[in-house]
Amino acid sequence: ASVGIIQSQTGIGLQDWQSVFRRDGLGSIALGFQPDIHAYAAHMMLGSVGLLGYLFSLKNKYFRYFILSVPIPLAIAGLVLSKSKSSLPLVFCYFFFILLIWLFHKSKYLNYILGLFFTIFSIFFIGLFVFFFNIFNVQNLFLSHYGSDFFEKLNVAFSYRPEIFSSAFNMFLKFPLLGLGQGIFYRLSSDYSFSKSIFLSQTHNGENAHNYFLQILVENGLIGSLFFILLVFYPIFKAKS
């Protein structure tokens, strides 16, 4: 129904819309009853990863086999169909992390192994931060070595995420402590002189950061993001099991 409405209002056919939305051709823009693909994908993540905690608390082995063979695979399938790009690799990172705990939970080296995992994970995200922080220098490097259209092709291939994220980081640096203000990203992203993003300002006349954690950082600054992180991790540290 959603595809039909999109086609009638925009004149874009199903195949054209799929190629614009996600270029791997896999999935059918599944939404369920959620407002967008990312909310739907979040529920699928709860089904695929969150059920594992429930699984190990069960005493009925047949119900365990049922959860492993039906709801979890269906949730992973729904996650693939959602076309949410970053959710799927994040789920496999969770699975890998849980597998490490399961394999080494009786080993004296468990803390070292988990520490190595978090170190690699942190280096990856720090690398992303440095990349987007220096995105314009990277762009100039691409221009000098590969021609004027290489960065644009890269930008399109990643659904304009390099441009959006670099714009968000630059917006964050203007008000790093307290941020732009809750809910202000959408409005200020429409101003090219502020966002420096054609995609956010001219193509969409205002958009979100396409990453909730990044948007919280931009709108609430380092102080607000710190409180948010504490709220996220406090229940984890308080958990007994």
Stockholm file with secondary structure:
# STOCKHOLM 1.0

chainA/1-241         ASVGIIQSQTGIGLQDWQSVFRRDGLGSIALGFQPDIHAYAAHMMLGSVGLLGYLFSLKNKYFRYFILSVPIPLAIAGLVLSKSKSSLPLVFCYFFFILLIWLFHKSKYLNYILGLFFTIFSIFFIGLFVFFFNIFNVQNLFLSHYGSDFFEKLNVAFSYRPEIFSSAFNMFLKFPLLGLGQGIFYRLSSDYSFSKSIFLSQTHNGENAHNYFLQILVENGLIGSLFFILLVFYPIFKAKS
#=GR chainA/1-241 SS CHHHHHHHHHCCCHHHHHHHHCTTCCCCCCCTTSSSHHHHHHHHHIIIIIHHHHHTTCCCHHHHHHHHHTHHHHHHHHHHHTTCTTHHHHHHHHHHHHHHHHHHTTSTTHHHHHHHHHHHHHHHHHHHHHHHHTHHHHHHHHHHHHCTTHHHHHHHHTTTHHHHHHHHHHHHHHSTTTCSCTTCHHHHHTCHHHHCCHIIIIISSSCCCSCHHHHHHHHHHHHHHHHHHHHHHHHHHHCCC
#=GC SS_cons         CHHHHHHHHHCCCHHHHHHHHCTTCCCCCCCTTSSSHHHHHHHHHIIIIIHHHHHTTCCCHHHHHHHHHTHHHHHHHHHHHTTCTTHHHHHHHHHHHHHHHHHHTTSTTHHHHHHHHHHHHHHHHHHHHHHHHTHHHHHHHHHHHHCTTHHHHHHHHTTTHHHHHHHHHHHHHHSTTTCSCTTCHHHHHTCHHHHCCHIIIIISSSCCCSCHHHHHHHHHHHHHHHHHHHHHHHHHHHCCC
//
